[in-house]
Amino acid sequence: MTDLVPQLVAFLAIAARATVLLSTAPLLSMTAVPARVRLAIALTISFVALGSLETPLPVVTGLSDLIALVSSESLIGISIGLVTRVTFEALSAAAQMVGLSAGLGYGGMVDPFYGGQSTALSQLLVIVAGMLMIEMNIHGDLIAWLVDSYRRWPPGTPPDPSIFAQALIEQTLSSFLLTVRLAIPLAVVGAVGTVLLGVCGRIVPKLGLQNVGFTVSLLGGLWALSEAGPGMATITVNAISEVIHG
């Protein structure tokens, strides 16, 4: 019986890291993925990782040691998950900016993936990006990254918080730059179209462009989105892939 205690403690530590990561990483943390499925994946990974550990199992002598161990593993899991999540959210933020400039962001809807409030344009691009992630096996790469993290940071080894904090800050800044990179082309198109409509309306007032300006802006935004939307999703997924394999 005493031999099972270290195994049980190690399993709890491994499961804590896996569960937290699957609850924060993109695609796997979507509400469309049932909690039971995430739990089953986390437990399966934990069993596999437990059998492949090459380092000594962590020694726990009391409840305080167990809490510290689980907290440490949870910190690693949430750090890895958020590093990829902030990159994925860059696409949603860019869609919000583009939608407002092109007249596509006035209607809101409940986000079926994360449960928050979002626009239809944001949901469309997120769905496209999610399909690309599945096609490129990003979810499999995330799981492989998680399994490899047990080798890089074995359970019971106190992580250096500064490493994860620096990585998260750098990736957050990169996600802001990615948001601007994704949004600027369509935002410029929308701004130029609005200016042209205004100039035409001033030059030829009898055209009555103020009555059709919103429709023209909306159609122009849809055309620009059809041209640039797939590319925006592809750039985002490639950025996530670079984070995982970087």
C-alpha positions in Angstrom: 0.0 0.0 0.0 2.8 2.4 0.9 4.3 1.9 -2.6 1.1 3.2 -4.2 1.2 6.5 -2.3 4.1 8.1 -4.4 2.4 6.8 -7.6 -0.9 8.4 -6.6 0.8 11.7 -5.7 2.7 11.7 -9.0 -0.5 10.9 -10.9 -2.4 13.8 -9.2 0.4 16.2 -10.0 0.5 15.1 -13.7 -3.3 15.2 -13.9 -3.4 18.8 -12.5 -1.0 20.1 -15.2 -2.9 18.3 -18.0 -6.4 19.3 -16.8 -5.4 23.0 -16.4 -3.7 23.1 -19.8 -6.7 21.5 -21.6 -8.9 24.1 -19.9 -7.0 27.1 -21.3 -5.4 26.0 -24.6 -7.2 27.0 -27.8 -9.5 24.5 -29.5 -9.4 22.0 -26.7 -10.8 24.5 -24.2 -13.9 25.4 -26.3 -17.2 24.7 -24.7 -18.1 22.7 -27.8 -15.7 20.1 -26.4 -17.5 18.4 -23.5 -15.9 18.6 -20.1 -16.0 14.8 -19.9 -14.0 14.5 -23.1 -11.4 16.9 -21.7 -11.2 15.0 -18.5 -10.8 11.7 -20.3 -8.0 13.1 -22.4 -6.3 14.5 -19.3 -6.5 11.2 -17.5 -5.3 9.3 -20.5 -2.3 11.6 -20.9 -1.6 11.3 -17.1 -1.5 7.5 -17.2 0.8 7.5 -20.2 3.1 10.2 -18.7 3.2 8.5 -15.3 4.6 5.3 -16.9 7.3 7.2 -18.9 8.7 9.4 -16.1 12.4 9.0 -15.9 12.9 11.1 -12.8 12.2 10.1 -9.1 8.6 10.6 -8.0 8.0 13.7 -5.8 8.1 13.1 -2.1 5.1 14.4 -0.2 5.1 14.3 3.6 1.9 16.3 4.3 -1.1 18.1 3.0 0.9 21.4 2.6 3.4 19.6 0.3 0.6 18.2 -1.8 -1.1 21.6 -2.2 2.2 23.1 -3.2 2.9 20.4 -5.7 -0.5 20.6 -7.3 -0.3 24.4 -7.4 3.1 24.2 -9.0 1.9 21.8 -11.7 -1.2 24.0 -12.3 1.1 27.0 -12.8 3.0 25.1 -15.5 -0.2 24.0 -17.2 -1.9 27.4 -17.3 1.3 29.1 -18.5 1.6 26.7 -21.4 -2.1 27.0 -22.2 -2.2 30.8 -22.1 0.8 31.2 -24.3 -1.1 29.7 -27.1 -4.5 31.1 -26.1 -3.4 34.7 -26.4 -2.2 34.1 -29.9 -5.5 32.6 -30.9 -7.4 35.5 -29.4 -5.5 37.9 -31.7 -7.7 36.7 -34.5 -10.9 37.4 -32.5 -9.6 40.9 -31.6 -8.7 41.7 -35.2 -12.2 40.6 -36.3 -13.8 43.0 -33.8 -11.7 45.9 -35.2 -12.5 45.0 -38.8 -16.2 44.5 -38.1 -16.6 48.0 -36.7 -14.8 49.6 -39.6 -16.7 47.7 -42.3 -20.1 47.8 -40.7 -20.0 44.1 -39.8 -19.7 44.4 -36.1 -22.9 45.9 -34.9 -24.7 42.6 -34.2 -23.6 40.6 -31.2 -24.2 36.9 -30.4 -23.3 34.4 -27.7 -19.9 32.8 -28.4 -20.6 29.1 -28.8 -17.0 28.2 -28.2 -16.1 30.1 -25.0 -19.5 31.3 -23.8 -18.9 35.1 -24.0 -20.3 37.8 -26.2 -18.9 38.1 -29.6 -19.7 39.3 -33.1 -20.8 37.1 -36.1 -17.6 38.1 -38.0 -15.4 37.1 -35.1 -17.2 33.7 -34.8 -16.8 33.1 -38.5 -13.1 33.6 -38.5 -12.7 31.6 -35.3 -14.6 28.7 -36.8 -12.4 28.8 -39.9 -9.2 28.9 -37.8 -10.5 26.0 -35.7 -11.0 23.9 -38.8 -7.5 24.8 -40.0 -6.1 23.8 -36.6 -7.8 20.4 -36.8 -6.6 20.0 -40.4 -3.0 20.9 -39.3 -3.2 18.6 -36.2 -2.6 21.6 -33.9 -4.6 19.8 -31.2 -2.3 16.8 -31.5 0.7 19.1 -31.3 -0.6 20.7 -28.1 -1.0 17.2 -26.5 2.5 16.3 -27.6 3.8 19.6 -26.2 2.1 18.7 -22.9 3.7 15.3 -22.8 7.1 16.7 -23.6 6.7 19.3 -20.7 6.9 16.4 -18.2 10.4 15.7 -19.5 11.4 19.4 -19.5 9.8 20.2 -16.1 9.4 16.9 -14.2 6.6 16.8 -11.6 7.9 17.9 -8.2 10.6 20.2 -9.7 9.7 23.7 -8.7 9.5 25.8 -11.9 11.1 29.2 -12.3 8.0 31.6 -12.5 10.1 34.2 -14.2 10.6 31.9 -17.3 6.8 31.4 -17.7 6.1 35.1 -16.9 8.6 36.3 -19.5 7.2 33.8 -22.2 3.6 34.9 -21.5 4.5 38.7 -21.6 6.5 38.2 -24.9 3.7 36.2 -26.4 1.1 38.8 -25.3 3.0 41.5 -27.0 3.4 39.4 -30.1 -0.4 38.8 -30.1 -1.0 42.6 -30.1 1.3 42.9 -33.1 -0.5 40.0 -34.8 -3.8 41.7 -34.2 -2.7 44.9 -35.9 -1.1 42.9 -38.7 -4.4 41.1 -39.3 -6.7 44.0 -38.9 -4.9 46.9 -40.7 -5.5 45.7 -44.3 -9.2 45.4 -44.0 -9.5 48.4 -41.7 -7.7 50.5 -44.3 -10.0 49.2 -47.0 -13.0 50.1 -44.9 -11.7 53.6 -44.2 -10.8 54.3 -47.8 -14.2 53.1 -48.9 -15.9 55.4 -46.4 -13.8 58.4 -47.5 -14.6 57.7 -51.2 -18.3 57.6 -50.4 -18.1 60.8 -48.6 -16.2 62.6 -51.3 -18.6 61.3 -54.0 -21.5 62.5 -51.9 -20.1 65.9 -51.6 -19.2 66.2 -55.3 -22.5 64.9 -56.6 -25.1 65.5 -53.8 -28.0 64.4 -56.0 -26.8 60.8 -56.0 -28.1 60.5 -52.5 -25.3 58.2 -51.4 -26.2 58.7 -47.7 -29.1 56.4 -48.3 -27.0 53.5 -49.7 -23.7 54.3 -48.0 -24.2 51.6 -45.3 -25.2 49.0 -47.9 -22.2 49.8 -50.1 -19.9 49.7 -47.0 -21.4 46.4 -45.9 -21.0 44.8 -49.3 -17.4 46.1 -49.6 -16.6 44.7 -46.2 -18.0 41.3 -47.2 -16.0 41.2 -50.4 -12.8 42.2 -48.5 -13.5 39.6 -45.9 -14.0 36.9 -48.5 -10.6 37.8 -49.9 -8.6 38.2 -46.7 -10.5 36.0 -44.2 -8.9 32.7 -45.0 -5.5 34.3 -45.0 -6.1 35.8 -41.6 -7.1 32.5 -40.1 -4.1 30.8 -41.7 -1.6 33.4 -40.4 -3.1 32.9 -36.9 -2.8 29.1 -37.0 0.7 29.3 -38.3 1.6 31.6 -35.4 0.2 29.1 -32.9 2.2 26.3 -34.6 5.4 28.4 -34.3 4.7 28.9 -30.6 4.3 25.2 -30.1 7.4 24.2 -32.1 9.5 27.2 -31.2 
